[in-house]
Amino acid sequence: MKGRYILCAILASISAGAMAAEPLCLEKERAIQHEIELAKKHDNQRRVNGLERALTEARAGCTDEKLKSAHQSKIKQHEAEIAERERDLQEARAKGDRDKIAKREKKLAEARDELSKVKAAPY
């Protein structure tokens, strides 16, 4: 009988801990678990191992603040890349080299697209 009470207490504490977890961290955990399922379906054990390690790390040290901070850092990196691509494009335009202009415009468009993807991501 005592065993049942102990089991109920353990289950209650685990579920309370899960409910107290931060929403972005839970979303990240779900995304990693989904990737693990896909890797298992494709018999990619190496990927499964890496994802399980990532899931353990996410559960151990994840906070919404850390995720938000890392996300803002990624956004700043992409914005810096866009600024660099814009400078490269201006230089190419100043020289009048059509091939370089086309290449620089393409790279700038790719960088902007990448930034929009990062901004759309929750973490």
Sequence and secondary structure as in RCSB ss.txt:
>XXXX:A:sequence
MKGRYILCAILASISAGAMAAEPLCLEKERAIQHEIELAKKHDNQRRVNGLERALTEARAGCTDEKLKSAHQSKI
KQHEAEIAERERDLQEARAKGDRDKIAKREKKLAEARDELSKVKAAPY
>XXXX:A:secstr
 HHHHHHHHHHHHHHHHHHHS HHHHHHHHHHHHHHHHHHHTT HHHHHHHHHHHHHHHHH  HHHHHHHHHHHH
HHHHHHHHHHHHHHHHHHHHT HHHHHHHHHHHHHHHHHHHHHHHS  
